[in-house]
Amino acid sequence: MKPGVPLVALGHTASIFLAVTFTLCVLFDLLFPAHAMFEAWRRLLPGFEGLTWQSYAIGLVESYGYGWYFALVWAPLYNFFTARAAR
């Protein structure tokens, strides 16, 4: 087995983490509307318009995508630098 961080495992892990976190934040917004964070979601997630099912689905897909973006950038960098340090 090649040393380093496996890209696919990191991609799914980061994506599911962000999707679950987004879901918890939306639930927080519904439970505590005075402290809602949906304005931040509007800025971070293109197409997110408010607390609707359509916006939730868009936010969920985009959160999952951001997890893969993180994995695709971070894992190769980490693997490169750990391989370099091992030499």
Backbone torsions as a table, in degrees:
resi	resn	phi	psi	omega
1	MET	NA	136.5	-179.5
2	LYS	-74.3	132.3	178.9
3	PRO	-69.7	154.2	178.8
4	GLY	123.7	-176.5	-179.1
5	VAL	-88.1	124.4	177.7
6	PRO	-71.1	123.4	-174.0
7	LEU	-61.0	-46.6	-176.0
8	VAL	-64.5	-43.8	178.8
9	ALA	-62.9	-44.5	178.7
10	LEU	-64.5	-40.7	179.8
11	GLY	-60.2	-48.3	179.2
12	HIS	-68.2	-38.9	-179.2
13	THR	-64.1	-50.3	-179.6
14	ALA	-64.0	-39.5	-178.6
15	SER	-66.8	-45.0	179.0
16	ILE	-67.2	-38.5	176.3
17	PHE	-58.2	-47.1	-179.2
18	LEU	-68.6	-36.7	178.0
19	ALA	-65.9	-42.7	177.4
20	VAL	-65.5	-42.4	179.0
21	THR	-63.0	-43.0	176.9
22	PHE	-60.2	-44.0	179.2
23	THR	-61.5	-44.0	178.4
24	LEU	-63.1	-37.5	178.3
25	CYS	-67.0	-39.8	177.2
26	VAL	-64.6	-42.1	176.7
27	LEU	-62.1	-40.0	175.9
28	PHE	-59.7	-43.8	179.2
29	ASP	-61.1	-38.8	179.5
30	LEU	-70.6	-36.9	-179.1
31	LEU	-77.9	-33.4	-176.6
32	PHE	-129.5	72.3	-174.7
33	PRO	-61.6	-25.2	178.7
34	ALA	-68.0	-21.0	-179.2
35	HIS	-115.1	23.8	-174.5
36	ALA	-61.9	147.5	-178.2
37	MET	-109.4	11.4	-173.2
38	PHE	-64.7	-22.2	174.8
39	GLU	-64.9	-37.5	176.6
40	ALA	-66.6	-39.3	179.0
41	TRP	-64.0	-35.9	178.4
42	ARG	-59.8	-38.0	-179.0
43	ARG	-76.9	-33.9	-174.4
44	LEU	-88.9	-27.0	-172.8
45	LEU	-120.9	102.3	179.1
46	PRO	-56.8	131.8	180.0
47	GLY	94.7	-13.7	178.9
48	PHE	-76.2	120.5	-175.1
49	GLU	-112.3	-13.7	-177.2
50	GLY	158.6	-164.7	-177.1
51	LEU	-89.8	75.7	175.5
52	THR	-125.0	164.8	178.9
53	TRP	-63.4	-38.6	179.7
54	GLN	-65.2	-45.2	178.2
55	SER	-64.8	-37.9	177.6
56	TYR	-61.3	-44.8	-179.9
57	ALA	-63.4	-42.6	178.1
58	ILE	-61.8	-46.8	179.4
59	GLY	-62.2	-37.8	179.6
60	LEU	-66.0	-45.8	179.2
61	VAL	-64.1	-44.0	-179.1
62	GLU	-67.9	-37.4	176.2
63	SER	-61.9	-43.3	177.5
64	TYR	-61.8	-41.9	178.2
65	GLY	-64.0	-40.3	177.5
66	TYR	-62.9	-32.4	175.8
67	GLY	-63.5	-41.3	177.9
68	TRP	-69.4	-36.6	176.3
69	TYR	-58.9	-47.4	177.6
70	PHE	-56.6	-48.4	-177.1
71	ALA	-64.2	-41.3	-177.9
72	LEU	-68.0	-25.2	177.4
73	VAL	-91.6	-46.7	-170.9
74	TRP	-73.6	-46.1	-175.5
75	ALA	-60.1	-48.8	178.3
76	PRO	-63.1	-38.8	177.7
77	LEU	-63.0	-46.4	179.3
78	TYR	-61.2	-47.0	-179.0
79	ASN	-63.5	-38.0	177.9
80	PHE	-63.1	-49.1	-176.0
81	PHE	-71.9	-32.9	176.1
82	THR	-71.2	-36.7	176.8
83	ALA	-66.0	-39.3	178.6
84	ARG	-66.1	-40.2	179.6
85	ALA	-69.9	-27.3	-179.1
86	ALA	-75.5	-19.8	-180.0
87	ARG	-74.9	NA	NA
